Amino acid sequence: MKSVSLSFAAAVTALVLTACGGAAASRVGGGRIVAVGAENQYANVISQIGGRYVAVTAIEHSPNADPHSFEASPSIAQTVAAARLIVQNGLGYDTFMDRIESGSASRSRRVIVVQHLLGLPDSTANPHLWYMPRTMPALARELAAELSAIAPAHRAYFAANARRFESSLEPFQRALVRFARRYPHTQVAVTEPLADYLLRAAGAVLATPFALQADVMNGVDPAPQAIAYQNELLARHRVAVLVYNQQVTDTLTASFLAQARSGHVPVVGFYETMPEPGYDYQSWMLAEVNALERAVADHVSTERLR
């Protein structure tokens, strides 16, 4: 785990879309299905599928906070207790949700764990599943089914929203194909495996050893040889771009960024939670691919999405 943590006040602020307590959630729901996304990218997809029949809360949403070190407040626990539908990532990424849910057991609550939806084993090393192109289409279909089970009268509405959502992902998917065709086997350095699924889908080759990526992700000091290898990739311009976690930086990440700038390697910041405001899931993914292409084609860095 990384060292940064959200304070009680910041945790309360994280209830960004609807209620901040069980009773409040019921009132705000006003007959709508009260739903929770552990991360705001999942909450955003819930809102797109549920539309006017769902009141959605995102637990983690701040682009300035380290999602690995989230601390839930009593208000968050109350919000989760009020939810009829919850989406969480799994793979140990948001275990705080398991603890909260176990404290407010409910037979009527439906929980979608994206890891299980995708059939991924617990040994899966990279938990950043929202960067996997197949994740959100699968989630949209599952959401339509679960919401239809809760509110059968609106089945056709949920199904139509899921189809519309999948269609809206086409520009993102075309951008991946275009990048892979124009810049095949592009060598990319990364600080951790945040964007690895997307990078592979774009046909990129990950030059950074996974052991170093995993150590950075888990807050472990990488082997000196791995650090030296990464620095050589950047100093000798053996990679076209450095991709880093814009939300979680430390002294080692900062040193890689400095080495990239010194070696004239463009850098691109990727996010763990969807940047707000101004983005939905689809436009966020497309913006990241476009930033990657600008780095490779024009040697332009994008450290923060606007």
N, C-alpha and C positions, 0 to 999 in steps of 0.2 A: 504494500500500500504506500502511496505517496504521503507526504507529511502534511499537506494543506487540508484543513477541514472546514466545513461550513458551520458557522455559529448558529445558536438557536434562532436569532433574528433572521439570518439568511435562509435558514430552512423554512421558516414561516413564509418568507417572501417567495419561496419556490412554488407556492400554490398559485400558479399564474393565470389559470384560465377560468376557474369557477370558484368553488367553495374553499374555505380554510378550516372547516370543522364538520363533524358528522351531521349535526342539526342544520348547519348552514348549507351543507351539500344537499340535503333533502329539500330545503326551501328553494335553493337556486335551481335544482333540478326541475321543479315545477311540473312534475309528471314525466319529465324526460328520464332516460336511462342515465344514471350517474356512473361515469367511467373514469378510470385512472390509467395514465401511461407513466411508467416509472421514469422514462426519459422523454423529453419533449418531442423527439422525432416520432416516437410511437404514439404519443398523445395527438400529434398532428394528423397522423393517418387515421386514428380513431375518429377524429372530428370530421375528416373528409368522408368516411364511410357512414358514420352515424348521422351527420348533418343535423337537421333541426330536431331530431328525436333524441339527441344525446347531449349531456352536459359533461364536459371533459376537464380533468385536472392533470397537469403535468407536475411531477414531483421534482425532477432535476431539469433545470433549464438554463442556468447561468453559464454563458460562454467564458466567464472569468473565474470559474470555480473548478476545482479538481474533482471530477465525478467519482474517482476511486475512493475518496475520503468523505463521502456524504454522511451526515449525521441527522437522523430523522427526529422531528419534534413531536410532542403529544398531539398537536394540531394535525400533523400529517397522518398520524395513526388514526385519528378520528375520521379523516377524509377517506382513508383506505377502508375503514370499517363500513362506511356508507356506500361503497361502490358495489354495483352489480356486475361490473366487468373490469378486469385489470389486465394490462399487457406489461410484461417485464421481459428483460433480455435473457436472463439465465447465464450459465457458464461462470457463475460466481461473480458476475459483474455487478449485480444489484441484489445481493443477499439480504440487504436491509429490508427488502420487500417481504421476503420469507418470514422474517422475524415479526414484522408488523402484522402480516396476514394470520400467522399462528396465534397472535394475541386477540384476534377478533374473528374466530371461526364462523363461517356462514355457509349453509348448504345451498343457498341461492346464488352465491357469488361464482362467477365464471372467471378463471384465470388462464390466460394464454401466455405460455412461456415460449418465447421465440426459438430458443434452443431446441425444445422438444418438437415444436411445429416443423422445424427443418430436419428433424431426425438426427441431430448431432450428438455424439457421445460427450460425456463429461471431460474426456481427455482432449477435446478440441482446444488448441493452444491459443487461438485468437478469438476473444469474445466480442469483437466489434462487428456484430452481425448486420447492422444497418448499412454497412458499406458493401455487403454482398448483394449483387443485383437481383437475385431471386428472392430475397427476404421479403420485401414489402409487397410484391404481388401475392405471395403466399399468405402474408398476414391480412391483406385486404380481403381475400376470399374467406379466410377463417373468421374475420370480423363480421362479414356479411352473414355468415352462418350462425355465429353466436348471437348477434343482435337479433336475427330473425327468430331464434329460439326464445329470446326474452320478449320480443314484441312481434309476434307472427303477423299481425295486421300490416306491418310495414316491410314485409319480406321483399317485395318487388322494388321498393325504394332503396333498400340497402344493397340489393344485388345490382341495381343500375348504378349506384355510386361506386361500387367495387369495379365494375366494368369501366366506368369513366376514369377512375383512378389509374387503372392499368394502362389505359390508352394514353393518359397524360405523362406516363413514364417514357414514352417513345423517344422524345428528344434526348433524354439522358442516355438511353440505350444506344441511339444512333451516334451520339458523341463518343461513346466507348468504342464502337466499331470504327468510327472515322479515325480516332487516335491510333488504334491498333494498325489500321491500314496505312496511315501516313507516316507513322513513327514506329515501325515494328521493332520489337526487342530493345526498346529504350532502357538503358541502364539507369536505375533510380536508387539513391541512397535514402534511408529512412532512419528516424530516431527510435521508433517503436512500431508495432504492427497495426497501428490504428487504421491506416488506409490500404493495407495489403490486399484485401479482397478486391477493392476497386482497381488498384493498380494492376493486378493480375488480369482482371477482366478487360483492361485496356491494352493488354499485350505487353506490359512492361516487365522487365527483369529486375528482381530485387537483389541489388548487389550487397546490401548489408546482411551479415550473418544473422540468422534468426536468434541465436543465443544472445547477441547483443541487444536486439530488439526486445526480447523477453525480459532481460535484466532491467532495461530502462523502464519498461512497462510496470514491472513489479517492484521498482525501487531498490534494486540490488546493484552493487557496483560491478560493472562488466569487467572481464579480464583485460589486463593492460594490452595484450596482443590484439584483442578485438577493437579496442579504442584506437590503437595505432593503425590498424587496417582501415577503419572508417576514415580516419584523418588522411590517410594516403589516397583513398578514393576521391576525397574532396580536393586535396592539395594538388593532385596530378590531373584533376578534371577527368577522371575516369567514369564519372556519372554525369548525366545531363541535368539532373535536378536533385535537390534534397527536399524530402517531404518530412514535415515534423508535426507534432501535436501542438497546435496553437494554444490549447488550454492548459497544458501541463508541461512546464519547462523547469529545468534545474540547471545547476552549473555545468553539467556534462552536455546537456542539450545546447546551452548557450555557447559552449566551446565549439560544438559542431557547426552551429550557425555562423560563428565568427570565422571558422575555417572555410566554410562554403563561400562566404563573402570575400575572403582573402583570395580564394581560388577562382573567383568569378563564376561560381556555380549558383544559378538561381534557386531560390527556396520558395516552397509553397506550404502554407499552413492549412492543415485539416483540423476539423473540430470533432469533439466527442458528443456534444449536444448541439442541436440545430441553432445556428445564430438567429437571434431575434432582435428587432422585428424585421420584416421584409422578405422572409423566406418561408416557403413550405418545403416539404421533404423533396419534391421533384426539382424545384428551382435550386435548392441547396446542392443536391448531387450534380446537377448540370453546371452550376457555378464552379464546383471543385474540379470537374473535368476540364472546363474551359480554362481555369487557372493553370492546370497542369500543361495544357497545350500551349498557352502563352509562354510558359517557362521554357519548354522545349523548342518551340518555333521561334520565339522572339527574345529569349533570354531575359524575360521580365519576371521579377519576383512578385508573389502575392502572399504576403504574410498574414493578412487579415481580409476577410471578405467584407465588402461594403453593402 
